[in-house]
């Protein structure tokens, strides 16, 4: 849950670190904004991809720049949806 709604059409930068799973291989996260806690809400909006990872040897910095959608003031939840670049699926770690 966001502390405050995003401003429609404003620029945002999300920064953090991700680490590859030795078991599942490389991947990352799709950053979603949603009007509810559900990943299946019809109003969900994808703002971009974080990743993928390139090595299993440690934490990797990642940054995602995005412009908030026009209905951003209605999207109170931020959801990280894992994705895989390989055949073994994704792992939230």
KALINRA-V478021 format. One record per pair of residues at least 24 apart in sequence whose C-alpha atoms are under 8 Angstrom apart, sorted by the first residue. I is the first residue (numbers start at 0). J is the second residue. D is the distance in Angstrom with one decimal. If there is no record, write none. Layout:
i j d
I J D
I J D
//
This chain:
i j d
0 75 5.8
0 76 4.5
0 77 6.2
1 75 5.6
1 76 5.8
1 77 6.8
3 75 7.5
4 71 6.8
4 72 5.0
4 73 7.2
4 74 6.9
4 75 5.9
5 67 6.8
5 71 5.5
5 72 5.6
5 74 7.8
6 67 6.7
6 71 6.2
6 72 6.2
7 66 7.9
7 67 5.2
7 68 5.5
7 69 4.6
7 70 6.2
7 71 5.1
7 72 6.5
8 66 5.6
8 67 4.9
8 68 5.7
8 69 5.7
8 71 8.0
9 66 5.4
9 67 5.5
10 64 7.3
10 65 5.9
10 66 4.5
10 67 6.4
11 64 5.8
11 65 5.4
11 66 6.1
11 67 7.1
12 62 6.8
12 63 5.7
12 64 4.5
12 65 6.5
13 62 5.6
13 63 5.1
13 64 6.4
14 60 7.4
14 61 5.8
14 62 4.4
14 63 6.5
15 60 5.8
15 61 5.6
15 62 6.6
16 58 5.8
16 59 5.2
16 60 4.4
16 61 5.8
17 50 7.7
17 52 7.1
17 58 5.5
17 59 5.4
17 60 6.6
17 61 7.2
18 52 6.7
18 55 6.8
18 57 5.9
18 58 4.6
18 59 6.1
19 52 5.7
19 53 7.5
19 54 6.3
19 55 4.9
19 56 7.9
19 57 7.5
19 58 7.7
20 55 6.5
20 90 6.7
20 92 7.5
21 55 5.9
23 85 8.0
23 87 5.4
23 88 6.3
23 89 6.1
23 90 6.5
24 55 7.6
24 83 7.6
24 84 7.8
24 85 6.5
24 87 7.0
24 89 7.6
25 51 6.2
25 52 5.1
25 53 6.3
25 54 7.2
25 55 7.9
25 83 6.2
25 84 5.7
25 85 6.4
25 89 7.8
26 50 6.5
26 51 4.5
26 52 5.5
26 81 7.3
26 82 5.5
26 83 4.1
26 84 5.0
26 85 7.3
26 89 6.3
27 51 4.6
27 52 6.3
27 81 5.8
27 82 5.5
27 83 6.5
27 84 8.0
27 89 7.8
28 79 5.7
28 80 5.2
28 81 4.3
28 82 5.6
29 79 5.8
29 80 5.0
29 81 6.3
29 82 6.9
30 77 7.1
30 78 6.0
30 79 5.1
30 80 6.5
31 77 5.7
31 78 5.0
31 79 6.3
31 80 7.3
32 71 7.9
32 74 5.6
32 75 7.2
32 76 5.6
32 77 4.8
32 78 6.3
33 73 8.0
33 74 4.7
33 75 6.2
33 76 5.0
33 77 6.4
33 78 7.3
34 73 5.9
34 74 4.2
34 75 5.5
34 76 6.1
35 74 7.5
35 75 7.0
35 76 6.2
36 76 6.2
36 78 7.9
38 78 7.4
43 74 7.9
44 68 7.9
51 83 7.8
51 84 7.0
//
